[in-house]
Amino acid sequence: MRLHTSALHRRLGPPAPSPAHATTAERALLLAVAALMALAALLPAAALPTGYHDFADQRAWLGLPHAIDVLSNLPFAAMGVWGLAWLRRVPPARIGAAQRGLAGLFFVGLMATTLCSAVYHLAPDHAGLCIDRLGMSAAFAGLLGLAAADHISARAGVALAAFAALAAPATALIDGMAGNMTPWAVLQGGGLVLLAALAVRRPQPGALGFSIAGVIAFYAAAKALEMADAPVFALTQHLISGHSAKHVVAALAAWPVVRALQRAAQAPANGAAALTIR
């Protein structure tokens, strides 16, 4: 059965104008960000676990130290380039300007993650970890902002991205200089909670409409692999470690965003979407 509907057109069309005053959802987002800042400041300081930088796979290849941990970052760059290519194919009227810019920030951040994470894994230490996290900051800011723009408002997305773009490097530097990872952990964990909360809200007009649940699922799988670094290395008979596999799976967290861009680029130009229900 084929059902013709304009729902896809309404979602992918121009965004609705923002009201003059902050909406209830925007105020709730502001309170959530304030709560995260308070937690980061008030919770006890915590250091990285002993041996954090001692990854299971220490093998070199052709003179490249920690070769698989370094090279497994390449999927981030691949997803970044792929995403930017699809973003260029989306007509201007299909998604909002904020969504377009924030998606671009996300994909550029993935490419930066490749470089910064590779630098860290060449010689893992605390200073290198700070560089690694600096690379992740742009992708983190772009993703959070994109989710907020999709489910609250364009200005909420831009504001949240700006906050994350400043807070993520700051918390990385706090850990690197003072040895306190609490602010970074609060920001990362709080960001996931925000994503989960945004996922239950309906997309706004002009939304890209990517699957936040899909992003969270890939991220959760990546964290599980990271925590099982040595067991995965042993289970695969030293083919790949959990940490290296984590890089690949974390890069796949960009797939829901890329898929949404593909749908936006390929949607019928007349605005009438033809959905097939099986």
BAVEX-298062 format. One line per 5 residues: their letters; for each residue x, y, z of N, C-alpha, C. Coordinates in Angstrom, 2 decimals, always signed. Layout:
% BAVEX-298062
a = X:Y:Z:X:Y:Z:X:Y:Z  ...
***
This chain:
% BAVEX-298062
mrlht = +0.85:-1.19:+0.00:+0.00:+0.00:+0.00:+0.88:+1.23:+0.00  +0.53:+2.22:-0.84:+1.31:+3.45:-0.90:+0.48:+4.59:-0.31  +1.10:+5.35:+0.53:+0.42:+6.45:+1.20:+1.15:+7.74:+0.87  +0.45:+8.72:+0.27:+1.05:+10.00:-0.06:+0.77:+10.98:+1.07  +1.80:+11.59:+1.55:+1.66:+12.50:+2.69:+2.62:+13.65:+2.55
salhr = +2.31:+14.75:+3.18:+3.20:+15.92:+3.17:+3.99:+16.02:+4.46  +3.96:+14.99:+5.30:+4.64:+15.05:+6.60:+6.13:+15.26:+6.43  +6.73:+14.52:+5.48:+8.16:+14.67:+5.27:+8.49:+16.07:+4.80  +7.65:+16.62:+3.95:+7.87:+17.98:+3.47:+7.80:+18.98:+4.62  +6.82:+18.79:+5.52:+6.71:+19.71:+6.64:+7.94:+19.64:+7.52
rlgpp = +8.48:+18.45:+7.73:+9.64:+18.32:+8.58:+10.88:+18.91:+7.92  +11.02:+18.68:+6.60:+12.21:+19.12:+5.91:+12.10:+20.54:+5.37  +10.96:+21.16:+5.51:+10.77:+22.50:+4.98:+11.45:+23.55:+5.83  +11.23:+24.83:+5.50:+11.86:+25.91:+6.23:+11.45:+25.89:+7.70  +12.36:+26.26:+8.61:+12.03:+26.26:+10.03:+11.03:+27.34:+10.37
apspa = +10.24:+27.08:+11.41:+9.30:+28.09:+11.89:+10.07:+29.22:+12.56  +9.59:+30.46:+12.46:+10.29:+31.57:+13.11:+10.28:+31.41:+14.62  +11.40:+31.79:+15.27:+11.49:+31.67:+16.72:+10.66:+32.75:+17.39  +9.96:+32.42:+18.47:+9.20:+33.44:+19.20:+10.14:+34.45:+19.84  +9.59:+35.61:+20.17:+10.43:+36.68:+20.73:+10.99:+36.31:+22.09
hatta = +10.22:+35.56:+22.87:+10.66:+35.19:+24.21:+11.02:+33.71:+24.26  +11.81:+33.35:+25.26:+12.22:+31.96:+25.41:+11.02:+31.06:+25.66  +10.99:+29.93:+24.99:+9.92:+28.96:+25.19:+10.20:+28.14:+26.45  +9.20:+27.37:+26.85:+9.37:+26.50:+28.02:+10.51:+25.51:+27.81  +10.59:+24.94:+26.60:+11.65:+23.98:+26.31:+13.02:+24.65:+26.35
erall = +13.12:+25.87:+25.84:+14.39:+26.58:+25.87:+14.82:+26.89:+27.30  +13.86:+27.27:+28.14:+14.19:+27.54:+29.54:+14.61:+26.25:+30.26  +13.95:+25.14:+29.93:+14.33:+23.86:+30.53:+15.75:+23.47:+30.12  +16.09:+23.72:+28.86:+17.44:+23.42:+28.40:+18.46:+24.28:+29.14  +18.15:+25.54:+29.33:+19.05:+26.43:+30.07:+19.26:+25.94:+31.49
lavaa = +18.19:+25.51:+32.14:+18.30:+24.97:+33.50:+19.15:+23.70:+33.53  +18.99:+22.86:+32.52:+19.78:+21.63:+32.46:+21.27:+21.94:+32.32  +21.60:+22.91:+31.47:+23.00:+23.30:+31.30:+23.55:+23.89:+32.60  +22.75:+24.71:+33.27:+23.18:+25.28:+34.55:+23.42:+24.18:+35.58  +22.57:+23.15:+35.58:+22.74:+22.04:+36.51:+24.04:+21.28:+36.23
lmala = +24.36:+21.09:+34.96:+25.61:+20.43:+34.60:+26.81:+21.23:+35.08  +26.76:+22.53:+34.90:+27.86:+23.38:+35.35:+28.02:+23.31:+36.87  +26.91:+23.27:+37.58:+26.97:+23.17:+39.04:+27.57:+21.84:+39.47  +27.15:+20.76:+38.82:+27.70:+19.44:+39.14:+29.20:+19.39:+38.87  +29.62:+19.93:+37.74:+31.04:+19.92:+37.40:+31.87:+20.67:+38.42
allpa = +31.29:+21.73:+38.99:+32.02:+22.55:+39.96:+31.99:+21.96:+41.37  +30.90:+21.27:+41.72:+30.70:+20.85:+43.10:+31.11:+19.41:+43.39  +31.08:+18.54:+42.38:+31.45:+17.15:+42.62:+32.94:+17.04:+42.94  +33.33:+16.04:+43.72:+34.74:+15.89:+44.08:+35.61:+15.66:+42.84  +36.83:+16.15:+42.93:+37.79:+15.93:+41.84:+38.13:+14.45:+41.75
aalpt = +38.37:+14.00:+40.53:+38.73:+12.59:+40.31:+39.84:+12.53:+39.26  +40.79:+11.64:+39.49:+41.88:+11.46:+38.55:+41.59:+10.28:+37.64  +42.32:+10.22:+36.53:+42.19:+9.07:+35.63:+42.61:+7.80:+36.35  +42.01:+6.66:+36.03:+42.44:+5.40:+36.65:+43.90:+5.10:+36.35  +44.56:+4.46:+37.28:+45.95:+4.06:+37.06:+46.04:+3.13:+35.85
gyhdf = +47.02:+3.38:+35.01:+47.20:+2.56:+33.82:+46.25:+2.86:+32.69  +45.59:+4.01:+32.73:+44.60:+4.37:+31.70:+45.22:+4.36:+30.31  +46.48:+4.78:+30.21:+47.12:+4.90:+28.90:+47.79:+3.60:+28.44  +47.70:+2.55:+29.23:+48.33:+1.28:+28.88:+47.33:+0.41:+28.12  +47.22:+0.64:+26.84:+46.24:-0.09:+26.03:+46.73:-1.49:+25.71
adqra = +45.79:-2.37:+25.41:+46.12:-3.78:+25.23:+47.01:-4.03:+24.01  +46.73:-3.35:+22.91:+47.46:-3.58:+21.67:+48.63:-2.60:+21.58  +49.82:-3.10:+21.83:+51.03:-2.27:+21.81:+51.86:-2.48:+20.54  +51.31:-3.16:+19.56:+52.10:-3.54:+18.39:+52.37:-2.36:+17.46  +53.57:-2.37:+16.90:+53.95:-1.40:+15.87:+53.84:-2.07:+14.51
wlglp = +53.75:-1.26:+13.48:+53.66:-1.78:+12.11:+54.37:-0.80:+11.17  +55.37:-1.29:+10.46:+56.15:-0.47:+9.54:+56.68:+0.79:+10.24  +57.11:+0.62:+11.47:+57.65:+1.73:+12.23:+56.63:+2.63:+12.88  +55.34:+2.34:+12.70:+54.28:+3.15:+13.30:+53.92:+2.56:+14.66  +54.20:+3.26:+15.76:+53.87:+2.72:+17.08:+52.36:+2.66:+17.30
haidv = +51.95:+1.65:+18.08:+50.53:+1.48:+18.40:+49.67:+1.58:+17.13  +50.10:+0.84:+16.12:+49.59:+1.04:+14.76:+48.07:+0.92:+14.65  +47.49:-0.14:+15.21:+46.06:-0.34:+15.02:+45.25:+0.71:+15.78  +45.70:+1.07:+16.97:+45.01:+2.13:+17.70:+45.07:+3.46:+16.94  +46.16:+3.69:+16.23:+46.30:+4.92:+15.44:+45.43:+4.85:+14.18
lsnlp = +45.58:+3.77:+13.42:+44.91:+3.67:+12.12:+43.40:+3.47:+12.26  +42.95:+2.93:+13.38:+41.51:+2.72:+13.55:+40.75:+4.02:+13.72  +41.47:+5.15:+13.76:+40.80:+6.45:+13.79:+40.38:+6.93:+12.40  +40.86:+6.28:+11.36:+40.54:+6.72:+10.00:+39.04:+6.70:+9.69  +38.25:+5.77:+10.25:+36.80:+5.83:+9.98:+36.14:+7.15:+10.39
faamg = +36.68:+7.83:+11.39:+36.13:+9.15:+11.74:+36.25:+10.10:+10.56  +37.42:+10.11:+9.93:+37.62:+10.99:+8.77:+36.73:+10.57:+7.62  +36.60:+9.26:+7.41:+35.76:+8.77:+6.32:+34.31:+9.21:+6.51  +33.80:+9.08:+7.73:+32.42:+9.50:+8.00:+32.27:+11.01:+7.87  +33.30:+11.75:+8.27:+33.25:+13.20:+8.14:+33.17:+13.64:+6.69
vwgla = +34.02:+13.06:+5.86:+34.02:+13.41:+4.43:+32.71:+12.98:+3.78  +32.25:+11.79:+4.10:+31.00:+11.28:+3.53:+29.82:+12.17:+3.94  +29.79:+12.54:+5.20:+28.71:+13.39:+5.67:+28.71:+14.75:+5.01  +29.88:+15.36:+4.86:+29.96:+16.67:+4.20:+29.53:+16.57:+2.74  +29.87:+15.45:+2.09:+29.47:+15.28:+0.69:+27.95:+15.25:+0.56
wlrrv = +27.28:+14.53:+1.46:+25.82:+14.49:+1.42:+25.20:+15.81:+1.84  +25.83:+16.49:+2.77:+25.31:+17.79:+3.21:+25.28:+18.78:+2.05  +26.29:+18.72:+1.20:+26.34:+19.61:+0.04:+25.22:+19.32:-0.95  +24.71:+18.09:-0.94:+23.67:+17.71:-1.90:+22.26:+18.06:-1.43  +22.12:+18.45:-0.18:+20.79:+18.79:+0.34:+20.42:+20.19:-0.11
ppari = +19.30:+20.37:-0.84:+18.88:+21.71:-1.27:+18.68:+22.63:-0.07  +18.96:+23.93:-0.23:+18.85:+24.87:+0.90:+17.49:+24.87:+1.58  +16.41:+24.64:+0.82:+15.07:+24.72:+1.41:+14.69:+23.47:+2.20  +15.49:+22.40:+2.11:+15.10:+21.14:+2.74:+15.33:+21.12:+4.25  +16.40:+21.77:+4.73:+16.67:+21.81:+6.17:+17.00:+23.24:+6.56
gaaqr = +16.87:+23.54:+7.84:+17.16:+24.87:+8.32:+18.63:+25.22:+8.23  +18.91:+26.51:+8.20:+20.30:+26.98:+8.14:+21.08:+26.54:+9.38  +20.43:+26.56:+10.54:+21.11:+26.14:+11.76:+21.48:+24.66:+11.68  +20.54:+23.83:+11.22:+20.83:+22.40:+11.08:+21.99:+22.17:+10.11  +22.01:+22.91:+9.03:+23.07:+22.76:+8.03:+24.43:+23.10:+8.65
glagl = +24.49:+24.22:+9.34:+25.75:+24.63:+9.94:+26.21:+23.69:+11.04  +25.29:+23.23:+11.87:+25.65:+22.35:+12.97:+26.05:+20.96:+12.47  +25.39:+20.48:+11.43:+25.81:+19.21:+10.83:+27.21:+19.34:+10.25  +27.49:+20.48:+9.62:+28.83:+20.71:+9.10:+29.87:+20.72:+10.21  +29.55:+21.36:+11.34:+30.46:+21.37:+12.49:+30.70:+19.96:+12.99
ffvgl = +29.66:+19.15:+13.04:+29.79:+17.77:+13.50:+30.76:+16.99:+12.62  +30.60:+17.10:+11.31:+31.45:+16.32:+10.40:+32.89:+16.83:+10.38  +33.07:+18.13:+10.45:+34.43:+18.68:+10.55:+35.07:+18.21:+11.85  +34.26:+18.15:+12.92:+34.77:+17.66:+14.19:+35.21:+16.20:+14.12  +34.50:+15.40:+13.34:+34.93:+14.01:+13.16:+36.28:+13.93:+12.48
mattl = +36.50:+14.79:+11.50:+37.79:+14.80:+10.82:+38.89:+15.26:+11.76  +38.60:+16.24:+12.60:+39.58:+16.69:+13.59:+39.87:+15.58:+14.60  +38.85:+14.79:+14.93:+39.02:+13.68:+15.86:+40.04:+12.69:+15.33  +40.01:+12.42:+14.04:+40.98:+11.50:+13.44:+42.40:+11.96:+13.72  +42.67:+13.21:+13.45:+44.03:+13.75:+13.62:+44.42:+13.77:+15.10
csavy = +43.56:+14.32:+15.94:+43.93:+14.50:+17.35:+44.04:+13.16:+18.07  +43.15:+12.23:+17.77:+43.23:+10.93:+18.41:+44.45:+10.15:+17.93  +44.80:+10.29:+16.66:+46.00:+9.63:+16.15:+47.24:+10.17:+16.84  +47.30:+11.48:+17.06:+48.43:+12.08:+17.77:+48.55:+11.48:+19.17  +47.42:+11.36:+19.85:+47.43:+10.79:+21.20:+47.92:+9.35:+21.20
hlapd = +47.42:+8.54:+20.28:+47.74:+7.12:+20.32:+49.14:+6.79:+19.82  +49.80:+7.74:+19.17:+51.20:+7.51:+18.81:+52.07:+7.34:+20.05  +51.77:+8.10:+21.08:+52.51:+8.02:+22.35:+51.55:+8.40:+23.47  +50.71:+7.47:+23.90:+49.65:+7.80:+24.86:+50.18:+8.33:+26.19  +49.76:+9.54:+26.53:+50.06:+10.12:+27.84:+48.99:+11.16:+28.14
haglc = +49.12:+11.82:+29.28:+48.07:+12.73:+29.72:+47.96:+13.96:+28.81  +49.10:+14.48:+28.37:+49.06:+15.64:+27.47:+48.41:+15.27:+26.14  +48.73:+14.09:+25.64:+48.13:+13.64:+24.39:+46.64:+13.42:+24.51  +46.19:+12.95:+25.68:+44.76:+12.76:+25.90:+44.01:+14.08:+25.82  +44.64:+15.14:+26.31:+44.03:+16.46:+26.22:+43.86:+16.86:+24.76
idrlg = +44.86:+16.58:+23.93:+44.75:+16.86:+22.49:+43.63:+16.03:+21.87  +43.56:+14.77:+22.25:+42.51:+13.87:+21.76:+41.13:+14.46:+22.04  +40.93:+14.93:+23.26:+39.63:+15.46:+23.64:+39.33:+16.80:+22.97  +40.36:+17.57:+22.69:+40.13:+18.82:+21.97:+39.56:+18.53:+20.58  +40.05:+17.46:+19.95:+39.52:+17.10:+18.64:+38.08:+16.66:+18.69
msaaf = +37.71:+15.98:+19.77:+36.34:+15.50:+19.91:+35.35:+16.63:+20.18  +35.85:+17.75:+20.70:+34.97:+18.81:+21.18:+34.06:+19.36:+20.09  +34.62:+19.57:+18.89:+33.82:+20.14:+17.80:+32.70:+19.18:+17.39  +33.02:+17.90:+17.30:+31.99:+16.92:+16.93:+30.91:+16.85:+18.00  +31.31:+16.87:+19.26:+30.37:+16.83:+20.38:+29.45:+18.05:+20.35
agllg = +30.04:+19.22:+20.12:+29.24:+20.45:+20.07:+28.27:+20.43:+18.90  +28.74:+19.98:+17.74:+27.87:+19.94:+16.57:+26.71:+18.98:+16.74  +26.97:+17.82:+17.33:+25.91:+16.82:+17.52:+24.86:+17.31:+18.52  +25.33:+17.82:+19.67:+24.38:+18.32:+20.66:+23.54:+19.47:+20.10  +24.21:+20.39:+19.41:+23.49:+21.52:+18.84:+22.49:+21.09:+17.79
laaad = +22.87:+20.12:+16.96:+21.97:+19.63:+15.93:+20.72:+19.00:+16.54  +20.90:+18.23:+17.60:+19.76:+17.60:+18.27:+18.83:+18.66:+18.87  +19.42:+19.68:+19.50:+18.60:+20.74:+20.09:+17.89:+21.56:+19.02  +18.57:+21.83:+17.91:+17.93:+22.58:+16.82:+16.78:+21.79:+16.22  +16.94:+20.48:+16.12:+15.89:+19.62:+15.57:+14.67:+19.54:+16.48
hisar = +14.88:+19.51:+17.79:+13.79:+19.18:+18.71:+13.34:+20.32:+19.61  +14.06:+21.44:+19.63:+13.63:+22.60:+20.42:+13.49:+23.82:+19.52  +14.61:+24.36:+19.06:+14.58:+25.52:+18.17:+15.97:+25.74:+17.61  +16.04:+26.48:+16.52:+17.33:+26.77:+15.91:+18.23:+27.53:+16.87  +17.68:+28.52:+17.56:+18.53:+29.31:+18.46:+18.98:+28.49:+19.66
agval = +18.15:+27.53:+20.10:+18.58:+26.64:+21.19:+19.74:+25.77:+20.72  +19.68:+25.29:+19.48:+20.75:+24.47:+18.95:+22.05:+25.24:+18.84  +21.98:+26.45:+18.32:+23.19:+27.26:+18.18:+23.77:+27.59:+19.55  +22.91:+27.94:+20.50:+23.38:+28.29:+21.84:+24.02:+27.09:+22.53  +23.39:+25.91:+22.41:+23.94:+24.72:+23.05:+25.27:+24.33:+22.42
aafaa = +25.36:+24.45:+21.10:+26.61:+24.14:+20.42:+27.72:+25.09:+20.86  +27.38:+26.37:+21.00:+28.38:+27.35:+21.44:+28.86:+27.03:+22.85  +27.91:+26.68:+23.72:+28.30:+26.30:+25.09:+29.23:+25.09:+25.07  +28.84:+24.04:+24.35:+29.65:+22.82:+24.32:+31.01:+23.07:+23.68  +31.05:+23.93:+22.65:+32.32:+24.22:+21.97:+33.29:+24.94:+22.89
laapa = +32.78:+25.65:+23.89:+33.64:+26.30:+24.87:+33.91:+25.40:+26.08  +32.87:+24.71:+26.54:+32.99:+23.91:+27.75:+33.83:+22.65:+27.55  +33.69:+22.00:+26.39:+34.43:+20.75:+26.18:+35.94:+20.96:+26.18  +36.48:+21.93:+25.43:+37.93:+22.17:+25.53:+38.35:+22.61:+26.93  +37.50:+23.41:+27.59:+37.85:+23.87:+28.94:+37.97:+22.70:+29.91
talid = +37.02:+21.77:+29.85:+37.08:+20.63:+30.76:+38.24:+19.70:+30.40  +38.57:+19.60:+29.11:+39.73:+18.81:+28.72:+41.02:+19.42:+29.26  +41.12:+20.74:+29.21:+42.30:+21.42:+29.74:+42.38:+21.32:+31.26  +41.23:+21.36:+31.93:+41.22:+21.20:+33.38:+41.80:+19.84:+33.76  +41.39:+18.81:+33.03:+41.94:+17.47:+33.30:+43.42:+17.43:+32.97
gmagn = +43.80:+18.02:+31.83:+45.20:+17.97:+31.43:+46.12:+18.73:+32.36  +45.66:+19.85:+32.91:+46.53:+20.70:+33.72:+46.39:+20.42:+35.22  +45.18:+20.09:+35.66:+44.95:+19.90:+37.10:+44.73:+18.44:+37.47  +44.62:+17.56:+36.48:+44.40:+16.15:+36.78:+43.02:+15.85:+37.33  +42.04:+16.67:+36.98:+40.67:+16.48:+37.46:+39.77:+16.17:+36.28
mtpwa = +39.36:+14.93:+36.16:+38.54:+14.52:+35.03:+37.04:+14.69:+35.29  +36.66:+15.12:+36.49:+35.24:+15.23:+36.83:+34.46:+16.14:+35.88  +34.93:+17.37:+35.60:+34.16:+18.22:+34.69:+33.96:+17.59:+33.32  +35.00:+16.93:+32.79:+34.87:+16.28:+31.48:+33.83:+15.16:+31.54  +33.90:+14.35:+32.60:+32.95:+13.24:+32.73:+31.52:+13.74:+32.88
vlqgg = +31.34:+14.83:+33.63:+30.00:+15.40:+33.80:+29.47:+15.91:+32.47  +30.33:+16.58:+31.71:+29.90:+17.12:+30.42:+29.52:+16.00:+29.46  +30.34:+14.95:+29.40:+30.04:+13.85:+28.50:+28.78:+13.10:+28.93  +28.70:+12.76:+30.20:+27.52:+12.05:+30.68:+26.26:+12.90:+30.59  +26.40:+14.18:+30.94:+25.25:+15.07:+30.84:+24.80:+15.27:+29.41
glvll = +25.77:+15.30:+28.50:+25.41:+15.43:+27.09:+24.58:+14.26:+26.60  +24.92:+13.05:+27.05:+24.14:+11.87:+26.68:+22.72:+11.94:+27.24  +22.61:+12.41:+28.49:+21.29:+12.56:+29.09:+20.46:+13.58:+28.32  +21.09:+14.68:+27.91:+20.38:+15.68:+27.11:+19.92:+15.09:+25.79  +20.79:+14.31:+25.14:+20.40:+13.68:+23.88:+19.19:+12.77:+24.07
aalav = +19.23:+11.97:+25.14:+18.11:+11.06:+25.41:+16.82:+11.84:+25.66  +16.92:+12.95:+26.38:+15.73:+13.76:+26.65:+15.20:+14.40:+25.37  +16.10:+14.86:+24.51:+15.67:+15.48:+23.26:+15.03:+14.46:+22.32  +15.45:+13.20:+22.43:+14.94:+12.17:+21.53:+13.44:+11.93:+21.70  +12.89:+12.23:+22.87:+11.47:+11.98:+23.10:+10.60:+13.14:+22.63
rrpqp = +11.21:+14.23:+22.21:+10.44:+15.37:+21.70:+10.26:+15.25:+20.19  +9.16:+15.78:+19.69:+8.90:+15.73:+18.25:+9.83:+16.70:+17.52  +10.27:+16.33:+16.30:+11.12:+17.24:+15.52:+10.37:+18.52:+15.15  +11.10:+19.61:+15.05:+10.55:+20.90:+14.67:+10.53:+21.03:+13.14  +9.75:+21.97:+12.59:+9.84:+22.25:+11.15:+11.27:+22.62:+10.77
galgf = +11.73:+22.09:+9.66:+13.10:+22.33:+9.23:+14.10:+21.38:+9.84  +13.62:+20.41:+10.63:+14.52:+19.46:+11.29:+15.15:+18.51:+10.29  +16.37:+18.11:+10.58:+17.00:+17.06:+9.78:+16.36:+15.72:+10.10  +16.01:+15.51:+11.35:+15.29:+14.29:+11.73:+16.15:+13.05:+11.82  +17.37:+13.18:+12.33:+18.22:+12.00:+12.48:+17.83:+11.22:+13.74
siagv = +18.19:+9.95:+13.77:+17.84:+9.07:+14.89:+18.81:+9.28:+16.04  +18.37:+9.99:+17.06:+19.21:+10.17:+18.24:+19.41:+8.83:+18.94  +18.38:+7.99:+18.95:+18.50:+6.68:+19.58:+19.59:+5.85:+18.91  +19.70:+5.96:+17.59:+20.75:+5.25:+16.88:+22.13:+5.74:+17.27  +22.29:+7.04:+17.40:+23.57:+7.61:+17.82:+23.94:+7.09:+19.21
iafya = +22.98:+7.13:+20.13:+23.25:+6.69:+21.50:+23.60:+5.20:+21.52  +22.93:+4.39:+20.71:+23.20:+2.95:+20.68:+24.64:+2.68:+20.23  +25.08:+3.35:+19.17:+26.46:+3.16:+18.71:+27.44:+3.64:+19.77  +27.14:+4.76:+20.42:+28.04:+5.29:+21.44:+28.14:+4.32:+22.62  +27.01:+3.77:+23.04:+27.01:+2.82:+24.15:+27.83:+1.58:+23.80
aakal = +27.69:+1.09:+22.57:+28.47:-0.07:+22.14:+29.96:+0.26:+22.13  +30.29:+1.47:+21.70:+31.69:+1.89:+21.67:+32.27:+1.94:+23.09  +31.51:+2.47:+24.04:+31.99:+2.54:+25.42:+32.18:+1.14:+26.00  +31.28:+0.22:+25.66:+31.42:-1.15:+26.15:+32.70:-1.79:+25.62  +33.00:-1.55:+24.35:+34.24:-2.07:+23.77:+35.46:-1.45:+24.43
emada = +35.39:-0.16:+24.71:+36.50:+0.52:+25.36:+36.79:-0.09:+26.73  +35.75:-0.41:+27.46:+35.92:-0.99:+28.79:+36.42:-2.43:+28.73  +36.25:-3.08:+27.59:+36.68:-4.47:+27.42:+37.88:-4.54:+26.49  +38.79:-3.60:+26.63:+39.94:-3.50:+25.73:+40.73:-4.81:+25.66  +41.26:-5.25:+26.78:+42.06:-6.48:+26.80:+41.24:-7.74:+26.53
pvfal = +40.05:-7.90:+27.12:+39.26:-9.10:+26.81:+38.94:-9.26:+25.32  +38.61:-8.16:+24.64:+38.33:-8.24:+23.20:+39.60:-8.62:+22.45  +40.73:-8.09:+22.87:+42.02:-8.40:+22.24:+42.31:-9.89:+22.36  +42.02:-10.46:+23.53:+42.24:-11.89:+23.73:+41.21:-12.72:+22.97  +39.95:-12.28:+22.99:+38.88:-13.03:+22.34:+39.09:-13.11:+20.83
tqhli = +39.61:-12.06:+20.23:+39.85:-12.04:+18.79:+41.23:-12.59:+18.43  +41.89:-13.19:+19.41:+43.23:-13.76:+19.21:+44.19:-12.71:+18.65  +44.14:-11.54:+19.27:+45.03:-10.41:+18.97:+44.80:-9.82:+17.58  +43.61:-10.05:+17.03:+43.28:-9.41:+15.75:+43.00:-7.93:+15.96  +42.18:-7.61:+16.96:+41.85:-6.21:+17.25:+41.52:-6.09:+18.73
sghsa = +41.88:-4.98:+19.32:+41.59:-4.75:+20.73:+40.24:-4.06:+20.88  +39.74:-4.06:+22.10:+38.48:-3.37:+22.35:+38.59:-1.88:+22.08  +39.75:-1.29:+22.39:+39.91:+0.15:+22.18:+39.92:+0.49:+20.70  +40.60:-0.32:+19.90:+40.61:-0.07:+18.46:+39.22:-0.26:+17.87  +38.52:-1.31:+18.30:+37.16:-1.54:+17.82:+36.24:-0.40:+18.24
khvva = +36.49:+0.17:+19.41:+35.71:+1.31:+19.88:+35.78:+2.46:+18.89  +36.96:+2.73:+18.33:+37.09:+3.82:+17.36:+36.17:+3.59:+16.16  +36.15:+2.38:+15.65:+35.34:+2.07:+14.47:+33.86:+2.22:+14.78  +33.42:+1.67:+15.91:+32.00:+1.73:+16.26:+31.58:+3.16:+16.60  +32.45:+3.91:+17.26:+32.13:+5.30:+17.57:+31.97:+6.12:+16.30
alaaw = +32.79:+5.83:+15.29:+32.65:+6.53:+14.01:+31.30:+6.22:+13.37  +30.80:+5.00:+13.57:+29.50:+4.62:+13.01:+28.34:+5.37:+13.66  +28.60:+6.02:+14.80:+27.56:+6.83:+15.43:+27.15:+7.99:+14.54  +27.98:+8.32:+13.55:+27.63:+9.38:+12.59:+26.66:+8.88:+11.53  +26.49:+7.56:+11.41:+25.64:+7.02:+10.35:+24.20:+7.55:+10.41
pvvra = +23.54:+7.62:+11.58:+22.17:+8.15:+11.58:+22.08:+9.57:+11.02  +23.10:+10.38:+11.23:+23.08:+11.74:+10.69:+23.27:+11.70:+9.17  +24.21:+10.88:+8.72:+24.43:+10.75:+7.27:+23.18:+10.21:+6.59  +22.53:+9.23:+7.20:+21.33:+8.65:+6.60:+20.22:+9.68:+6.50  +20.08:+10.52:+7.52:+19.06:+11.57:+7.47:+19.36:+12.57:+6.35
lqraa = +20.63:+12.87:+6.13:+21.00:+13.76:+5.03:+20.69:+13.12:+3.68  +20.91:+11.82:+3.57:+20.57:+11.13:+2.33:+19.08:+11.23:+2.05  +18.26:+11.03:+3.07:+16.81:+11.15:+2.88:+16.43:+12.57:+2.47  +17.05:+13.56:+3.09:+16.74:+14.95:+2.76:+17.16:+15.28:+1.33  +18.30:+14.76:+0.92:+18.79:+15.05:-0.43:+17.95:+14.37:-1.50
qapan = +17.38:+13.20:-1.17:+16.66:+12.41:-2.15:+15.15:+12.56:-2.06  +14.65:+13.40:-1.14:+13.21:+13.58:-0.99:+12.62:+14.19:-2.25  +11.38:+13.84:-2.61:+10.75:+14.40:-3.80:+10.72:+15.92:-3.76  +11.03:+16.54:-4.88:+11.10:+18.00:-4.95:+9.74:+18.66:-4.80  +8.65:+17.94:-5.12:+7.32:+18.54:-5.06:+6.73:+18.56:-3.66
gaaal = +7.51:+18.00:-2.68:+7.06:+18.06:-1.29:+6.08:+16.97:-0.91  +5.63:+16.14:-1.84:+4.72:+15.05:-1.51:+5.52:+13.79:-1.36  +5.63:+13.30:-0.16:+6.42:+12.11:+0.09:+5.57:+10.88:-0.13  +6.14:+9.89:-0.81:+5.43:+8.64:-1.03:+6.03:+7.60:-0.10  +5.26:+7.16:+0.88:+5.72:+6.19:+1.84:+5.11:+4.84:+1.51
tir = +5.92:+3.80:+1.62:+5.42:+2.46:+1.39:+5.29:+1.75:+2.71  +4.08:+1.29:+3.03:+3.83:+0.57:+4.27:+3.70:-0.90:+3.92  +4.53:-1.70:+4.54:+4.51:-3.14:+4.24:+3.84:-3.87:+5.39
***
